[in-house]
Amino acid sequence: MNSLQDALRIFVAAADAKNFREAATRLGLSPQAVTRAIRRLEDHFGETLFHRTTRQTRITEFGTAKAAEAAATLSQLDEVLRPAEKRAAAAMAGRVRITAPRALGRLLVLPVLTRLAVEHPGIAIDIRLSDELSDAVDEQIDIGVRMGVLSHARSVMRRVGKVAFGVHASPALIERVGVPPSVEALHALPTSALINRNTNRPWHWFFSRERTLLPQQPAFFTDDPAAECEAVLAGIAFAQLPDYLARAHVRAGRLVEVLEKDAPPPWDVMVYRPQRGPVPARVRLVFDAIVAGLKDDDGQGGN
């Protein structure tokens, strides 16, 4: 049996080469060894695999069909016989596509992924940062991270924590214009406008009791949450920021939260993946690492 397996491997190489000499060079054999292996298989099958003349070697129609069959069989056999550690390494190799909101992705998800990539160099991380909700199935995303309510029947979802939102300003701006006594008072103060890329319009600010506010005369416009935070730190405007952007600055005294009693309910942070059959080991590994990493984050993932 082993001899026939060897002959099949030689035959597949010969079918892929221009001639027996090229196949022999690829395999590190003599042309005579290739010829003997082909003859043995022709005797075994009772069919001619190659038409051979003094000037050329041409595979037969039967040989073409049998070469495809042999290549598939040998590939399956190699997988069956592959040592367990090599199978495990192969399972952890390949691309994993992740989507996450831009600021949350940079601050919280990317550190998890970079650590994982160092530990598992066979995994190719492909992260796409966007504040628009992606359809994981339609866009061939393996894993998604999102805030708010998700209702994807075709997805497996894990709630890993909550994000609080608050209105923040720099101490210098508060000293200059004062603390707003109410939500409505924000209309008379410099505010920022975070632009929704889909509509090119500002996002509403959300408050308790299902109230919303749309900045009327913003002093600063941007479509990037991190840039909005920088503008607030510079004293340009008030802004409603997620706690993962504002938390460290509040602790350091660089930002002050106002209207705390009017803050909206926190949003859930969800990690999800589509339900589309067996999950590759590398995807499951990355999914579990993101879930654990966000839950462990200081104040961000904990419930």
C-alpha positions as protocol buffer text, in pm:
chain_id: "A"
residue {
  index: 1
  type: MET
  ca { x: 0 y: 0 z: 0 }
}
residue {
  index: 2
  type: ASN
  ca { x: 279 y: 244 z: 89 }
}
residue {
  index: 3
  type: SER
  ca { x: 441 y: 171 z: -245 }
}
residue {
  index: 4
  type: LEU
  ca { x: 118 y: 252 z: -427 }
}
residue {
  index: 5
  type: GLN
  ca { x: 83 y: 572 z: -223 }
}
residue {
  index: 6
  type: ASP
  ca { x: 434 y: 674 z: -324 }
}
residue {
  index: 7
  type: ALA
  ca { x: 350 y: 597 z: -686 }
}
residue {
  index: 8
  type: LEU
  ca { x: 35 y: 809 z: -664 }
}
residue {
  index: 9
  type: ARG
  ca { x: 233 y: 1104 z: -528 }
}
residue {
  index: 10
  type: ILE
  ca { x: 479 y: 1070 z: -815 }
}
residue {
  index: 11
  type: PHE
  ca { x: 190 y: 1045 z: -1061 }
}
residue {
  index: 12
  type: VAL
  ca { x: 25 y: 1364 z: -927 }
}
residue {
  index: 13
  type: ALA
  ca { x: 356 y: 1550 z: -954 }
}
residue {
  index: 14
  type: ALA
  ca { x: 407 y: 1419 z: -1309 }
}
residue {
  index: 15
  type: ALA
  ca { x: 56 y: 1528 z: -1408 }
}
residue {
  index: 16
  type: ASP
  ca { x: 138 y: 1879 z: -1286 }
}
residue {
  index: 17
  type: ALA
  ca { x: 477 y: 1896 z: -1460 }
}
residue {
  index: 18
  type: LYS
  ca { x: 571 y: 1944 z: -1825 }
}
residue {
  index: 19
  type: ASN
  ca { x: 744 y: 1608 z: -1842 }
}
residue {
  index: 20
  type: PHE
  ca { x: 884 y: 1327 z: -1631 }
}
residue {
  index: 21
  type: ARG
  ca { x: 1223 y: 1495 z: -1602 }
}
residue {
  index: 22
  type: GLU
  ca { x: 1072 y: 1809 z: -1448 }
}
residue {
  index: 23
  type: ALA
  ca { x: 865 y: 1596 z: -1209 }
}
residue {
  index: 24
  type: ALA
  ca { x: 1177 y: 1403 z: -1109 }
}
residue {
  index: 25
  type: THR
  ca { x: 1361 y: 1729 z: -1035 }
}
residue {
  index: 26
  type: ARG
  ca { x: 1075 y: 1854 z: -816 }
}
residue {
  index: 27
  type: LEU
  ca { x: 1066 y: 1527 z: -622 }
}
residue {
  index: 28
  type: GLY
  ca { x: 1441 y: 1475 z: -597 }
}
residue {
  index: 29
  type: LEU
  ca { x: 1419 y: 1147 z: -790 }
}
residue {
  index: 30
  type: SER
  ca { x: 1563 y: 1013 z: -1113 }
}
residue {
  index: 31
  type: PRO
  ca { x: 1352 y: 1024 z: -1432 }
}
residue {
  index: 32
  type: GLN
  ca { x: 1373 y: 643 z: -1435 }
}
residue {
  index: 33
  type: ALA
  ca { x: 1208 y: 626 z: -1091 }
}
residue {
  index: 34
  type: VAL
  ca { x: 920 y: 841 z: -1217 }
}
residue {
  index: 35
  type: THR
  ca { x: 879 y: 621 z: -1524 }
}
residue {
  index: 36
  type: ARG
  ca { x: 873 y: 304 z: -1310 }
}
residue {
  index: 37
  type: ALA
  ca { x: 608 y: 451 z: -1079 }
}
residue {
  index: 38
  type: ILE
  ca { x: 386 y: 549 z: -1373 }
}
residue {
  index: 39
  type: ARG
  ca { x: 421 y: 204 z: -1531 }
}
residue {
  index: 40
  type: ARG
  ca { x: 328 y: 37 z: -1204 }
}
residue {
  index: 41
  type: LEU
  ca { x: 11 y: 246 z: -1179 }
}
residue {
  index: 42
  type: GLU
  ca { x: -78 y: 177 z: -1542 }
}
residue {
  index: 43
  type: ASP
  ca { x: -48 y: -195 z: -1470 }
}
residue {
  index: 44
  type: HIS
  ca { x: -258 y: -149 z: -1156 }
}
residue {
  index: 45
  type: PHE
  ca { x: -536 y: 46 z: -1331 }
}
residue {
  index: 46
  type: GLY
  ca { x: -513 y: -137 z: -1662 }
}
residue {
  index: 47
  type: GLU
  ca { x: -520 y: 199 z: -1841 }
}
residue {
  index: 48
  type: THR
  ca { x: -264 y: 427 z: -2003 }
}
residue {
  index: 49
  type: LEU
  ca { x: -196 y: 738 z: -1798 }
}
residue {
  index: 50
  type: PHE
  ca { x: 44 y: 915 z: -2036 }
}
residue {
  index: 51
  type: HIS
  ca { x: 104 y: 902 z: -2411 }
}
residue {
  index: 52
  type: ARG
  ca { x: 483 y: 894 z: -2443 }
}
residue {
  index: 53
  type: THR
  ca { x: 699 y: 954 z: -2748 }
}
residue {
  index: 54
  type: THR
  ca { x: 1067 y: 1036 z: -2785 }
}
residue {
  index: 55
  type: ARG
  ca { x: 978 y: 1406 z: -2803 }
}
residue {
  index: 56
  type: GLN
  ca { x: 690 y: 1459 z: -2559 }
}
residue {
  index: 57
  type: THR
  ca { x: 480 y: 1320 z: -2277 }
}
residue {
  index: 58
  type: ARG
  ca { x: 107 y: 1395 z: -2277 }
}
residue {
  index: 59
  type: ILE
  ca { x: -141 y: 1289 z: -2011 }
}
residue {
  index: 60
  type: THR
  ca { x: -444 y: 1091 z: -2127 }
}
residue {
  index: 61
  type: GLU
  ca { x: -807 y: 1175 z: -2058 }
}
residue {
  index: 62
  type: PHE
  ca { x: -817 y: 886 z: -1811 }
}
residue {
  index: 63
  type: GLY
  ca { x: -494 y: 1010 z: -1655 }
}
residue {
  index: 64
  type: THR
  ca { x: -635 y: 1362 z: -1609 }
}
residue {
  index: 65
  type: ALA
  ca { x: -941 y: 1233 z: -1426 }
}
residue {
  index: 66
  type: LYS
  ca { x: -737 y: 993 z: -1215 }
}
residue {
  index: 67
  type: ALA
  ca { x: -480 y: 1264 z: -1123 }
}
residue {
  index: 68
  type: ALA
  ca { x: -755 y: 1490 z: -984 }
}
residue {
  index: 69
  type: GLU
  ca { x: -898 y: 1200 z: -787 }
}
residue {
  index: 70
  type: ALA
  ca { x: -557 y: 1101 z: -656 }
}
residue {
  index: 71
  type: ALA
  ca { x: -469 y: 1456 z: -551 }
}
residue {
  index: 72
  type: ALA
  ca { x: -791 y: 1489 z: -349 }
}
residue {
  index: 73
  type: THR
  ca { x: -741 y: 1146 z: -188 }
}
residue {
  index: 74
  type: LEU
  ca { x: -380 y: 1218 z: -92 }
}
residue {
  index: 75
  type: SER
  ca { x: -478 y: 1553 z: 57 }
}
residue {
  index: 76
  type: GLN
  ca { x: -739 y: 1385 z: 276 }
}
residue {
  index: 77
  type: LEU
  ca { x: -492 y: 1114 z: 375 }
}
residue {
  index: 78
  type: ASP
  ca { x: -229 y: 1372 z: 469 }
}
residue {
  index: 79
  type: GLU
  ca { x: -481 y: 1547 z: 693 }
}
residue {
  index: 80
  type: VAL
  ca { x: -578 y: 1222 z: 864 }
}
residue {
  index: 81
  type: LEU
  ca { x: -216 y: 1128 z: 924 }
}
residue {
  index: 82
  type: ARG
  ca { x: -101 y: 1475 z: 1028 }
}
residue {
  index: 83
  type: PRO
  ca { x: 24 y: 1481 z: 1390 }
}
residue {
  index: 84
  type: ALA
  ca { x: -215 y: 1638 z: 1642 }
}
residue {
  index: 85
  type: GLU
  ca { x: 13 y: 1934 z: 1713 }
}
residue {
  index: 86
  type: LYS
  ca { x: 39 y: 2015 z: 1343 }
}
residue {
  index: 87
  type: ARG
  ca { x: -340 y: 1992 z: 1303 }
}
residue {
  index: 88
  type: ALA
  ca { x: -381 y: 2229 z: 1597 }
}
residue {
  index: 89
  type: ALA
  ca { x: -131 y: 2473 z: 1447 }
}
residue {
  index: 90
  type: ALA
  ca { x: -311 y: 2461 z: 1112 }
}
residue {
  index: 91
  type: ALA
  ca { x: -644 y: 2528 z: 1283 }
}
residue {
  index: 92
  type: MET
  ca { x: -495 y: 2843 z: 1437 }
}
residue {
  index: 93
  type: ALA
  ca { x: -370 y: 2977 z: 1104 }
}
residue {
  index: 94
  type: GLY
  ca { x: -560 y: 3210 z: 874 }
}
residue {
  index: 95
  type: ARG
  ca { x: -743 y: 3540 z: 862 }
}
residue {
  index: 96
  type: VAL
  ca { x: -999 y: 3661 z: 1116 }
}
residue {
  index: 97
  type: ARG
  ca { x: -1209 y: 3964 z: 1022 }
}
residue {
  index: 98
  type: ILE
  ca { x: -1331 y: 4189 z: 1306 }
}
residue {
  index: 99
  type: THR
  ca { x: -1537 y: 4508 z: 1305 }
}
residue {
  index: 100
  type: ALA
  ca { x: -1571 y: 4754 z: 1594 }
}
residue {
  index: 101
  type: PRO
  ca { x: -1655 y: 5122 z: 1656 }
}
residue {
  index: 102
  type: ARG
  ca { x: -1356 y: 5341 z: 1586 }
}
residue {
  index: 103
  type: ALA
  ca { x: -1273 y: 5480 z: 1930 }
}
residue {
  index: 104
  type: LEU
  ca { x: -1377 y: 5171 z: 2127 }
}
residue {
  index: 105
  type: GLY
  ca { x: -1191 y: 4953 z: 1878 }
}
residue {
  index: 106
  type: ARG
  ca { x: -865 y: 5149 z: 1908 }
}
residue {
  index: 107
  type: LEU
  ca { x: -874 y: 5183 z: 2287 }
}
residue {
  index: 108
  type: LEU
  ca { x: -1014 y: 4848 z: 2399 }
}
residue {
  index: 109
  type: VAL
  ca { x: -1033 y: 4591 z: 2119 }
}
residue {
  index: 110
  type: LEU
  ca { x: -703 y: 4653 z: 1942 }
}
residue {
  index: 111
  type: PRO
  ca { x: -487 y: 4586 z: 2254 }
}
residue {
  index: 112
  type: VAL
  ca { x: -656 y: 4246 z: 2292 }
}
residue {
  index: 113
  type: LEU
  ca { x: -594 y: 4162 z: 1927 }
}
residue {
  index: 114
  type: THR
  ca { x: -230 y: 4270 z: 1925 }
}
residue {
  index: 115
  type: ARG
  ca { x: -154 y: 4051 z: 2228 }
}
residue {
  index: 116
  type: LEU
  ca { x: -331 y: 3760 z: 2062 }
}
residue {
  index: 117
  type: ALA
  ca { x: -145 y: 3811 z: 1733 }
}
residue {
  index: 118
  type: VAL
  ca { x: 189 y: 3792 z: 1915 }
}
residue {
  index: 119
  type: GLU
  ca { x: 86 y: 3470 z: 2092 }
}
residue {
  index: 120
  type: HIS
  ca { x: -55 y: 3314 z: 1773 }
}
residue {
  index: 121
  type: PRO
  ca { x: 151 y: 3439 z: 1476 }
}
residue {
  index: 122
  type: GLY
  ca { x: -41 y: 3215 z: 1236 }
}
residue {
  index: 123
  type: ILE
  ca { x: -357 y: 3422 z: 1283 }
}
residue {
  index: 124
  type: ALA
  ca { x: -387 y: 3721 z: 1049 }
}
residue {
  index: 125
  type: ILE
  ca { x: -589 y: 3994 z: 1221 }
}
residue {
  index: 126
  type: ASP
  ca { x: -810 y: 4204 z: 989 }
}
residue {
  index: 127
  type: ILE
  ca { x: -985 y: 4476 z: 1192 }
}
residue {
  index: 128
  type: ARG
  ca { x: -1218 y: 4730 z: 1031 }
}
residue {
  index: 129
  type: LEU
  ca { x: -1312 y: 5029 z: 1246 }
}
residue {
  index: 130
  type: SER
  ca { x: -1645 y: 5193 z: 1171 }
}
residue {
  index: 131
  type: ASP
  ca { x: -1924 y: 5351 z: 1373 }
}
residue {
  index: 132
  type: GLU
  ca { x: -2181 y: 5214 z: 1130 }
}
residue {
  index: 133
  type: LEU
  ca { x: -2335 y: 4876 z: 1213 }
}
residue {
  index: 134
  type: SER
  ca { x: -2203 y: 4607 z: 978 }
}
residue {
  index: 135
  type: ASP
  ca { x: -2399 y: 4301 z: 869 }
}
residue {
  index: 136
  type: ALA
  ca { x: -2157 y: 4028 z: 969 }
}
residue {
  index: 137
  type: VAL
  ca { x: -2307 y: 3775 z: 730 }
}
residue {
  index: 138
  type: ASP
  ca { x: -2334 y: 3997 z: 422 }
}
residue {
  index: 139
  type: GLU
  ca { x: -1990 y: 4155 z: 469 }
}
residue {
  index: 140
  type: GLN
  ca { x: -1815 y: 3828 z: 561 }
}
residue {
  index: 141
  type: ILE
  ca { x: -1720 y: 3957 z: 907 }
}
residue {
  index: 142
  type: ASP
  ca { x: -1617 y: 3686 z: 1153 }
}
residue {
  index: 143
  type: ILE
  ca { x: -1663 y: 3889 z: 1474 }
}
residue {
  index: 144
  type: GLY
  ca { x: -1830 y: 4220 z: 1555 }
}
residue {
  index: 145
  type: VAL
  ca { x: -1819 y: 4451 z: 1857 }
}
residue {
  index: 146
  type: ARG
  ca { x: -2102 y: 4702 z: 1895 }
}
residue {
  index: 147
  type: MET
  ca { x: -2276 y: 4925 z: 2148 }
}
residue {
  index: 148
  type: GLY
  ca { x: -2651 y: 4946 z: 2196 }
}
residue {
  index: 149
  type: VAL
  ca { x: -2932 y: 4710 z: 2103 }
}
residue {
  index: 150
  type: LEU
  ca { x: -2858 y: 4438 z: 1850 }
}
residue {
  index: 151
  type: SER
  ca { x: -3126 y: 4208 z: 1709 }
}
residue {
  index: 152
  type: HIS
  ca { x: -2947 y: 3974 z: 1471 }
}
residue {
  index: 153
  type: ALA
  ca { x: -3129 y: 3642 z: 1460 }
}
residue {
  index: 154
  type: ARG
  ca { x: -2839 y: 3499 z: 1262 }
}
residue {
  index: 155
  type: SER
  ca { x: -2578 y: 3591 z: 1524 }
}
residue {
  index: 156
  type: VAL
  ca { x: -2435 y: 3450 z: 1845 }
}
residue {
  index: 157
  type: MET
  ca { x: -2409 y: 3743 z: 2090 }
}
residue {
  index: 158
  type: ARG
  ca { x: -2240 y: 3801 z: 2425 }
}
residue {
  index: 159
  type: ARG
  ca { x: -2301 y: 4106 z: 2643 }
}
residue {
  index: 160
  type: VAL
  ca { x: -1964 y: 4196 z: 2792 }
}
residue {
  index: 161
  type: GLY
  ca { x: -2040 y: 4520 z: 2973 }
}
residue {
  index: 162
  type: LYS
  ca { x: -2190 y: 4865 z: 2951 }
}
residue {
  index: 163
  type: VAL
  ca { x: -2082 y: 5209 z: 2829 }
}
residue {
  index: 164
  type: ALA
  ca { x: -2200 y: 5520 z: 3011 }
}
residue {
  index: 165
  type: PHE
  ca { x: -2233 y: 5855 z: 2835 }
}
residue {
  index: 166
  type: GLY
  ca { x: -2190 y: 6195 z: 2998 }
}
residue {
  index: 167
  type: VAL
  ca { x: -2158 y: 6561 z: 2905 }
}
residue {
  index: 168
  type: HIS
  ca { x: -1801 y: 6679 z: 2959 }
}
residue {
  index: 169
  type: ALA
  ca { x: -1601 y: 6999 z: 2935 }
}
residue {
  index: 170
  type: SER
  ca { x: -1257 y: 7122 z: 3031 }
}
residue {
  index: 171
  type: PRO
  ca { x: -1210 y: 7313 z: 3358 }
}
residue {
  index: 172
  type: ALA
  ca { x: -1103 y: 7617 z: 3154 }
}
residue {
  index: 173
  type: LEU
  ca { x: -1429 y: 7620 z: 2954 }
}
residue {
  index: 174
  type: ILE
  ca { x: -1640 y: 7578 z: 3268 }
}
residue {
  index: 175
  type: GLU
  ca { x: -1453 y: 7866 z: 3431 }
}
residue {
  index: 176
  type: ARG
  ca { x: -1526 y: 8080 z: 3126 }
}
residue {
  index: 177
  type: VAL
  ca { x: -1896 y: 7999 z: 3062 }
}
residue {
  index: 178
  type: GLY
  ca { x: -2012 y: 7821 z: 3378 }
}
residue {
  index: 179
  type: VAL
  ca { x: -2185 y: 7490 z: 3444 }
}
residue {
  index: 180
  type: PRO
  ca { x: -2509 y: 7439 z: 3249 }
}
residue {
  index: 181
  type: PRO
  ca { x: -2800 y: 7424 z: 3496 }
}
residue {
  index: 182
  type: SER
  ca { x: -3013 y: 7209 z: 3263 }
}
residue {
  index: 183
  type: VAL
  ca { x: -3005 y: 7016 z: 2939 }
}
residue {
  index: 184
  type: GLU
  ca { x: -3181 y: 7300 z: 2760 }
}
residue {
  index: 185
  type: ALA
  ca { x: -2910 y: 7544 z: 2876 }
}
residue {
  index: 186
  type: LEU
  ca { x: -2663 y: 7364 z: 2648 }
}
residue {
  index: 187
  type: HIS
  ca { x: -2819 y: 7542 z: 2349 }
}
residue {
  index: 188
  type: ALA
  ca { x: -2663 y: 7869 z: 2471 }
}
residue {
  index: 189
  type: LEU
  ca { x: -2317 y: 7715 z: 2522 }
}
residue {
  index: 190
  type: PRO
  ca { x: -2047 y: 7602 z: 2277 }
}
residue {
  index: 191
  type: THR
  ca { x: -2106 y: 7237 z: 2191 }
}
residue {
  index: 192
  type: SER
  ca { x: -1953 y: 6984 z: 1954 }
}
residue {
  index: 193
  type: ALA
  ca { x: -2129 y: 6796 z: 1677 }
}
residue {
  index: 194
  type: LEU
  ca { x: -2032 y: 6437 z: 1602 }
}
residue {
  index: 195
  type: ILE
  ca { x: -2124 y: 6371 z: 1240 }
}
residue {
  index: 196
  type: ASN
  ca { x: -2297 y: 6051 z: 1131 }
}
residue {
  index: 197
  type: ARG
  ca { x: -2109 y: 5942 z: 819 }
}
residue {
  index: 198
  type: ASN
  ca { x: -2419 y: 5777 z: 671 }
}
residue {
  index: 199
  type: THR
  ca { x: -2637 y: 6089 z: 683 }
}
residue {
  index: 200
  type: ASN
  ca { x: -2370 y: 6362 z: 711 }
}
residue {
  index: 201
  type: ARG
  ca { x: -2577 y: 6503 z: 999 }
}
residue {
  index: 202
  type: PRO
  ca { x: -2491 y: 6536 z: 1369 }
}
residue {
  index: 203
  type: TRP
  ca { x: -2585 y: 6257 z: 1609 }
}
residue {
  index: 204
  type: HIS
  ca { x: -2840 y: 6348 z: 1876 }
}
residue {
  index: 205
  type: TRP
  ca { x: -2732 y: 6360 z: 2239 }
}
residue {
  index: 206
  type: PHE
  ca { x: -2932 y: 6129 z: 2467 }
}
residue {
  index: 207
  type: PHE
  ca { x: -3048 y: 6197 z: 2822 }
}
residue {
  index: 208
  type: SER
  ca { x: -3258 y: 6039 z: 3093 }
}
residue {
  index: 209
  type: ARG
  ca { x: -3636 y: 6010 z: 3052 }
}
residue {
  index: 210
  type: GLU
  ca { x: -3587 y: 5951 z: 2678 }
}
residue {
  index: 211
  type: ARG
  ca { x: -3490 y: 6312 z: 2612 }
}
residue {
  index: 212
  type: THR
  ca { x: -3265 y: 6407 z: 2322 }
}
residue {
  index: 213
  type: LEU
  ca { x: -3078 y: 6718 z: 2216 }
}
residue {
  index: 214
  type: LEU
  ca { x: -2942 y: 6818 z: 1878 }
}
residue {
  index: 215
  type: PRO
  ca { x: -2662 y: 7078 z: 1898 }
}
residue {
  index: 216
  type: GLN
  ca { x: -2797 y: 7396 z: 1738 }
}
residue {
  index: 217
  type: GLN
  ca { x: -2484 y: 7606 z: 1693 }
}
residue {
  index: 218
  type: PRO
  ca { x: -2183 y: 7378 z: 1736 }
}
residue {
  index: 219
  type: ALA
  ca { x: -1841 y: 7529 z: 1788 }
}
residue {
  index: 220
  type: PHE
  ca { x: -1672 y: 7213 z: 1658 }
}
residue {
  index: 221
  type: PHE
  ca { x: -1767 y: 6948 z: 1398 }
}
residue {
  index: 222
  type: THR
  ca { x: -1604 y: 6610 z: 1339 }
}
residue {
  index: 223
  type: ASP
  ca { x: -1689 y: 6255 z: 1237 }
}
residue {
  index: 224
  type: ASP
  ca { x: -1426 y: 6105 z: 1469 }
}
residue {
  index: 225
  type: PRO
  ca { x: -1500 y: 6050 z: 1843 }
}
residue {
  index: 226
  type: ALA
  ca { x: -1131 y: 6072 z: 1939 }
}
residue {
  index: 227
  type: ALA
  ca { x: -1100 y: 6409 z: 1762 }
}
residue {
  index: 228
  type: GLU
  ca { x: -1412 y: 6530 z: 1943 }
}
residue {
  index: 229
  type: CYS
  ca { x: -1253 y: 6435 z: 2275 }
}
residue {
  index: 230
  type: GLU
  ca { x: -939 y: 6631 z: 2185 }
}
residue {
  index: 231
  type: ALA
  ca { x: -1151 y: 6938 z: 2109 }
}
residue {
  index: 232
  type: VAL
  ca { x: -1319 y: 6911 z: 2448 }
}
residue {
  index: 233
  type: LEU
  ca { x: -981 y: 6879 z: 2620 }
}
residue {
  index: 234
  type: ALA
  ca { x: -870 y: 7195 z: 2438 }
}
residue {
  index: 235
  type: GLY
  ca { x: -1162 y: 7387 z: 2587 }
}
residue {
  index: 236
  type: ILE
  ca { x: -1346 y: 7441 z: 2260 }
}
residue {
  index: 237
  type: ALA
  ca { x: -1682 y: 7289 z: 2348 }
}
residue {
  index: 238
  type: PHE
  ca { x: -1901 y: 7069 z: 2566 }
}
residue {
  index: 239
  type: ALA
  ca { x: -1955 y: 6718 z: 2428 }
}
residue {
  index: 240
  type: GLN
  ca { x: -2136 y: 6401 z: 2523 }
}
residue {
  index: 241
  type: LEU
  ca { x: -1857 y: 6142 z: 2543 }
}
residue {
  index: 242
  type: PRO
  ca { x: -1851 y: 5769 z: 2616 }
}
residue {
  index: 243
  type: ASP
  ca { x: -1679 y: 5681 z: 2942 }
}
residue {
  index: 244
  type: TYR
  ca { x: -1403 y: 5483 z: 2772 }
}
residue {
  index: 245
  type: LEU
  ca { x: -1288 y: 5810 z: 2612 }
}
residue {
  index: 246
  type: ALA
  ca { x: -1350 y: 6043 z: 2906 }
}
residue {
  index: 247
  type: ARG
  ca { x: -1275 y: 5828 z: 3211 }
}
residue {
  index: 248
  type: ALA
  ca { x: -895 y: 5874 z: 3231 }
}
residue {
  index: 249
  type: HIS
  ca { x: -922 y: 6248 z: 3165 }
}
residue {
  index: 250
  type: VAL
  ca { x: -1183 y: 6291 z: 3440 }
}
residue {
  index: 251
  type: ARG
  ca { x: -961 y: 6106 z: 3685 }
}
residue {
  index: 252
  type: ALA
  ca { x: -668 y: 6327 z: 3593 }
}
residue {
  index: 253
  type: GLY
  ca { x: -874 y: 6646 z: 3628 }
}
residue {
  index: 254
  type: ARG
  ca { x: -848 y: 6735 z: 3259 }
}
residue {
  index: 255
  type: LEU
  ca { x: -1226 y: 6697 z: 3209 }
}
residue {
  index: 256
  type: VAL
  ca { x: -1529 y: 6760 z: 3426 }
}
residue {
  index: 257
  type: GLU
  ca { x: -1863 y: 6583 z: 3388 }
}
residue {
  index: 258
  type: VAL
  ca { x: -2174 y: 6801 z: 3414 }
}
residue {
  index: 259
  type: LEU
  ca { x: -2549 y: 6725 z: 3420 }
}
residue {
  index: 260
  type: GLU
  ca { x: -2476 y: 6387 z: 3578 }
}
residue {
  index: 261
  type: LYS
  ca { x: -2835 y: 6354 z: 3705 }
}
residue {
  index: 262
  type: ASP
  ca { x: -2955 y: 6379 z: 3342 }
}
residue {
  index: 263
  type: ALA
  ca { x: -2724 y: 6107 z: 3205 }
}
residue {
  index: 264
  type: PRO
  ca { x: -2894 y: 5844 z: 2987 }
}
residue {
  index: 265
  type: PRO
  ca { x: -2903 y: 5474 z: 3076 }
}
residue {
  index: 266
  type: PRO
  ca { x: -2576 y: 5300 z: 2983 }
}
residue {
  index: 267
  type: TRP
  ca { x: -2555 y: 5114 z: 2653 }
}
residue {
  index: 268
  type: ASP
  ca { x: -2473 y: 4745 z: 2634 }
}
residue {
  index: 269
  type: VAL
  ca { x: -2146 y: 4639 z: 2473 }
}
residue {
  index: 270
  type: MET
  ca { x: -2199 y: 4329 z: 2260 }
}
residue {
  index: 271
  type: VAL
  ca { x: -1959 y: 4088 z: 2093 }
}
residue {
  index: 272
  type: TYR
  ca { x: -2121 y: 3883 z: 1818 }
}
residue {
  index: 273
  type: ARG
  ca { x: -2044 y: 3639 z: 1540 }
}
residue {
  index: 274
  type: PRO
  ca { x: -2267 y: 3500 z: 1265 }
}
residue {
  index: 275
  type: GLN
  ca { x: -2427 y: 3157 z: 1284 }
}
residue {
  index: 276
  type: ARG
  ca { x: -2303 y: 2999 z: 962 }
}
residue {
  index: 277
  type: GLY
  ca { x: -2203 y: 2643 z: 1041 }
}
residue {
  index: 278
  type: PRO
  ca { x: -1892 y: 2517 z: 1220 }
}
residue {
  index: 279
  type: VAL
  ca { x: -1678 y: 2792 z: 1373 }
}
residue {
  index: 280
  type: PRO
  ca { x: -1305 y: 2768 z: 1290 }
}
residue {
  index: 281
  type: ALA
  ca { x: -1087 y: 2730 z: 1597 }
}
residue {
  index: 282
  type: ARG
  ca { x: -904 y: 3057 z: 1525 }
}
residue {
  index: 283
  type: VAL
  ca { x: -1234 y: 3251 z: 1514 }
}
residue {
  index: 284
  type: ARG
  ca { x: -1352 y: 3095 z: 1839 }
}
residue {
  index: 285
  type: LEU
  ca { x: -1018 y: 3182 z: 2000 }
}
residue {
  index: 286
  type: VAL
  ca { x: -1037 y: 3549 z: 1893 }
}
residue {
  index: 287
  type: PHE
  ca { x: -1405 y: 3571 z: 1992 }
}
residue {
  index: 288
  type: ASP
  ca { x: -1336 y: 3436 z: 2341 }
}
residue {
  index: 289
  type: ALA
  ca { x: -1031 y: 3663 z: 2381 }
}
residue {
  index: 290
  type: ILE
  ca { x: -1231 y: 3976 z: 2294 }
}
residue {
  index: 291
  type: VAL
  ca { x: -1513 y: 3875 z: 2531 }
}
residue {
  index: 292
  type: ALA
  ca { x: -1266 y: 3814 z: 2816 }
}
residue {
  index: 293
  type: GLY
  ca { x: -1063 y: 4126 z: 2739 }
}
residue {
  index: 294
  type: LEU
  ca { x: -1361 y: 4361 z: 2739 }
}
residue {
  index: 295
  type: LYS
  ca { x: -1502 y: 4207 z: 3057 }
}
residue {
  index: 296
  type: ASP
  ca { x: -1168 y: 4253 z: 3230 }
}
residue {
  index: 297
  type: ASP
  ca { x: -1125 y: 4617 z: 3126 }
}
residue {
  index: 298
  type: ASP
  ca { x: -1120 y: 4856 z: 3420 }
}
residue {
  index: 299
  type: GLY
  ca { x: -1474 y: 4985 z: 3454 }
}
residue {
  index: 300
  type: GLN
  ca { x: -1560 y: 4923 z: 3092 }
}
residue {
  index: 301
  type: GLY
  ca { x: -1648 y: 4557 z: 3063 }
}
residue {
  index: 302
  type: GLY
  ca { x: -1765 y: 4491 z: 3415 }
}
residue {
  index: 303
  type: ASN
  ca { x: -2135 y: 4489 z: 3488 }
}
